[in-house]
Amino acid sequence: MGERVWFVSRHSGAVAWAARRGIAVDRRVAHLDPADVAAGDTVIGTLPVHLAAEICARGARYLHLSLDLPPDMRGRELSADDMERCHARLEEYEVRKAS
C-alpha cells in the first residue's frame, strides 16, 4: 500500500493549521488504531505515550504536534491562529516502552 501520512486530531483548528502549513496527509482520523499503521508510515498528532510507543514499535515515525500553551488556553478549542500564537510545531520522537 505504500508509506502513508496519518494526521490524528479531532480539532478543526489543528486540521486548519496543518493545511495552512502545507502538510500533506493521506489519512485524517479522530482516533487511531495502531494496528492500522505500517512500517514506514508517519503519524502526526498528540498521542498518549503508550500509543506513540506502539507506533514506533511498528516501524513508523511519530511527529508530535507540540504547543507552548499557557494555562489560560488549556481546555478550550484552538483556532489555527491560536496555534500559531502558541508556536505550534512538529517534533519527531522515538518512543519505546522500557522492558
N, C-alpha and C positions, 0 to 999 in steps of 0.2 A: 504493500500500500504506500510505502514511502514515508519519509520523515514529515511529521505534522507539527504545527504550532498550535497549542491549546491556550486559550485565554479563559481563565476561571474567575468569574465575577458575577454577582447578581446586582451590581450597582451600575446604573446608566452613566454616571459621571466617569467611572473608570473606563467604561467602553468608549465614551466620547474622548477621553484623554488619549487612549491608545490609538484611536482613529486619527486624532489631531497630530500625533507623533508619527503617523505612517507605519505603525507596527502591523505587519502582515500576519493575519490569523487564519488558520484553516478551520478550527473548531472553537466556537464560543459556547461555554456551558456555565450554568449557575453552580453546579456541583459536579465534582469529578470522581469517577470510579477509576482508581489507579490501574485496575485490570485492563482498561481500555487503552492505556498508554504503552507504547512500544519503545524499544531501544532506538535511540536516535531522535526521538520526539523532543520537543521543547515545551515545557509547561510554564506559563506565566500566571502569577496570581499571588494571593496572600493566604497560603495554606498552613494548616496546623503542622507542627514539626513532624509528627508521625506520618502524615501523608507525604510531606516533602521527602522524607527518608525513603518511603516506598517508591516514589517516583524515581529517585536517584538509583535505588537498588535495581530498578528495571532497565537502567542504562539510558535514561532520559536526562535532559538538562532541566534545572529548576531556576527560573528567574523570578525573584521575589519583587513584588510591587511595593517598594518602600516609600514611606512618607515621614516627614518631620511634623507630626500632628500635635498641635498644642492641646492641652487638656480641655479647653472650652469648645473644641471642634469634635471631640470624641462622641461617638454615639449618634451622629447625625449624617444624613445623606450629603455627600460632597459632589459638587459640580466639577467639570473639567478645569474650570478656572480656579476653584478651591484647591484642587490637586496641584496645579502649577504653583500656587502660592505656598504650598506645603512641600515644595521641591520633590514632587513625585519622580521616581526613577526606577529603573530595573537593575537589580543587583543579583548576580549569579551566586548561588550557594550549592555546595556539595554537602548533603546531609546524610548521615548514616547512623543507624542505631548501634550503640555500644553493645558488645556481647556480654 
